[in-house]
Amino acid sequence: MPGRFVYWMNVSLDLRIEHAKDEQGGGSWMRIGESLHLEFNSRARALSLMVQGRTIYETMEGFWPRARDDASLPGFLREYGQIWTSMPKVLVSRTRTSAEHNTRVINADDAVPALADLRAQTEGDIGVGGATLATALLRAGLLDELLLFTHPVILGAGRPLFDSHEPLELDLVEQVRFDQGVTLHRYAVRRLRA
C-alpha cells in the first residue's frame, strides 16, 4: 500500500496559518502547551518521513537541531528536536541544493512527479509542511489527509491553509480536544468520482 501525504498544520478558526507575514509557526495566537506538544511528538515519531517546503524547513532548521541538546528547555521540546533531526526528510526548494539533518533535496520545479514516486515507494504517513507544497499536492490529487490543530482565535487576515483551491470535500476521521481550547481535526480528502 502506498504512503499517504498528510498536511499537518496549526490553524486559526478561519483557517489561517499565520497572521503576520513570515510568522512561521511562532504566532502569539497559538496556544501550544506541554500536552499539545506531546501530541506533536507522538504523531511526528509515527511518520515514515517528512516533506517540507523551504520556508517551513528553514524555520525548523533554525531551532530544532539546537533544541535537542539544550538543557534549559523542557524535555518535550528536546524530544521533538531529536525526532525532527533524525527523521528522514525531503526538502522541496528552488534555491537550495543541500541540507543537513537526514534531509534530501528535491527541486521544486520537478517536485510533483518526484513526490508521487516517493509516495508510491513509501509505506505509512508522510508529513507535509508548508502551504505552497500542500497546495501543489492537492492540485495533483496526491494529498490524502489534513491534520489540523485548530486554535480558538479568528485572525481575519493572513496566510490561508492553502494558497488557492477548488471546493474540497473532506471526511472527519478523528477529533481530540486539548488544553486551552485547541482541537485536533483529522480529515480524509474525498477523491472525486468520475
Salt bridges, closest charged atoms under 4 A:
GLU39 OE2 - ARG43 NE 2.64
GLU58 OE1 - ARG54 NH1 2.91
GLU58 OE2 - ARG96 NH1 3.25
GLU61 OE1 - ARG96 NH1 2.80
ASP69 OD2 - ARG68 NE 3.49
GLU79 OE2 - ARG45 NH2 2.35
ASP109 OD1 - ARG94 NE 2.81
ASP125 OD1 - ARG4 NH2 2.60
ASP144 OD1 - ARG119 NH2 2.78
ASP144 OD1 - ARG191 NH2 2.75
GLU145 OE2 - ARG4 NH1 2.43
GLU145 OE2 - ARG186 NH1 3.08
ASP163 OD1 - ARG159 NH2 2.67
GLU169 OE1 - ARG190 NH1 2.85
ASP171 OD1 - ARG190 NH2 2.76
GLU174 OE2 - ARG43 NH2 2.50
GLU174 OE1 - ARG186 NE 2.84
